[in-house]
């Protein structure tokens, strides 16, 4: 057996690090020589500029350009090797293929490392087909799919390593895919400034999602803390590896909930050696489709309005427009327009009449095209008919008249007028309202655009070859139908139905599947982020019995009763005052309403320099002490979470319960909830340590 003892493994690590160092030295020597040669060629070109012919000048310039590009590529390789040296690998399996006498030791890391002299892979990329055995199999029978077909064999040995900054901190010999001991060590660490890669602890069910190549639309329903966003980003890294040359990071787009979240996840792909991907918000996309001409309420403003006002009519309108049945009504209205909006009349060109029946027949013959695109086709039909039947070429003026007459026959107003008419047709004119500041309600934006592009067409974004949609529950079925028209590419859609900040317009995986016509659903029910005690409390709040809790024990959640709201504010101020500024842990004070978060932050005075206010409009994530809301905290994680005002008055309906669940599930190690008066019924006291202050 290769490297049977820990001492042998440490020697092997040393040899790998030395090999990487030699490669870096070789690259340095190559770059030095390239720079030297480029300098010499530039001097030669300058000194002999008048004597060289055009071909010689061009050849010299081309050489200098190619040399510069080659040097840049080698610099990129050098940077990758330097990153690799810090954590060269994290796992090992000894695999004996059927028919072979001996097992081969395969070390698995973020990148592959090949020794051209021995013609052996010292390290295999975690995305390579052979590496999937590390995640999917225990000791015993195993297989992987190679370019030449399936390779069967036996895993005879398995180890995992924790290597940081080129030092092996420990190794674990195990018989399951990711040993509980290593996973517990990773989960027990403090949160970071950015989301990190999880290649060393990918679980079997997560690996299946990452490597799925068959699904055109893959929906990942994952409970809070199941790692769904991280898994989706690792899936991107796998796609870039698997389809190298066919798809690049520039071909992938993520629809993210906000700029803070986009900043928080921005580190994962670079850690995996890939470029970051483009990011876009849903509102940004909707505004683009409207050419920036319509002012509309944002999703955040919609949620804030529902939280603060809880107007029954607004809730009813929002719920109605967030159903799949509403999508079907939009389609029925389009059929109605198909049958009624075009009312043809006879046209006389010169002295020759064109019958309205013939025009109507031509209108319906182009029924595969959007209605607004058909008029020009009918005009061309008339032009061709005159040419064939009457051997006459219509003049420019005659064609202008034909187009003018055809436009009069199409009874369609502006996009807003068409959308308004739909509610008249439905018999629900009261369902279309503007906000107090005269903006279009957020729930109306996507449906109006859906009608708009159905009537006039849209140019699909073919440059996007894979679309990621995060926080899937926050988008309505009509928004998914829009996405399917705009992005016909493959999609990875992820989220958690229980983490909806607006339950009146939330969407389930089944709703999304119907809206996209065809999709595969994969579930992640195991929660890794929070300790057992915190997850049990969150589970009781959500009522989701499918949540599988990892046995990592932490402190029981604290339920702290204070005398008043003023005492609550003072207690949180004291917590911030007492926080160790040298301690790398993070704490989030998570409020239900943004105005309350802002009001508390303003009470901090000089303590503001110790904390960061994270609210709508913020662009970047900052670790440490954060004052924020459930809406903004979604997708983030913190070592400790403090939730104020967990009273019956503040958390009392389904929307509130969902926000409380989101806030609780941001906590990795410690959760504190504060209230004065009557606590919310959503908190199970039996799962908490109750205190009075």
Secondary structure, DSSP 8 states (H G I E B T S, - for coil): --S-SHHHHHHHHHHHHHHHHHHHHHHHHHHHHHHHHHHHHHHHHHHTTTTS-HHHHHHHHHHHHHHHHHHHHHHHHHHHHHHHHHT--SEEEEEEETT-SS-EEEEEESS-EEETTTTEEEEEETTSGGGHHHHH--SEEEEEEETTEEEEEEEEEEEEEEEETTEEEEEEE-SSSS-HHHHHHHHTS---SS----GGG--HHHHHHHT--S-SEEEEEE-TTS-HHHHHHHHHHHHHHHTTTT--GGGEEEE-S-HHHHHHTTHHHHHTT----EEE-HHHHHHHHTTT---B--HHHHHHHHHHH--HHHHHHHHHTTSHHHHHHHHHHHHHHHHHSB----EEETTEEE-HHHHHHHHHHTTTS-HHHHHHHHHHHHHHHHHHHS-----HHHHHHHHHHHHHHB----HHHHHHHHHHHHT-GGG--B-TTS-B-HHHHHHHHHHHHHHH-----TT-SEEEE-SGGGS-HHHHHHHHHH--SEEEEEE-TT--S-TTS---HHHHHHHTSS-EEEEE-EE-SS-HHHHHHHHHHHT-TT-EE-------EEEEE-SSHHHHHHHHHHHHHHS-TT----EEEEESSHHHHHHHHHHTGGGGGGEEEE-TT------SEEEEEHHHHTT--EEEEEE---BTTTS-SHHHHHHHHHHHTTEEEEEEEEESSSB-TTS-GGGEEEEE-
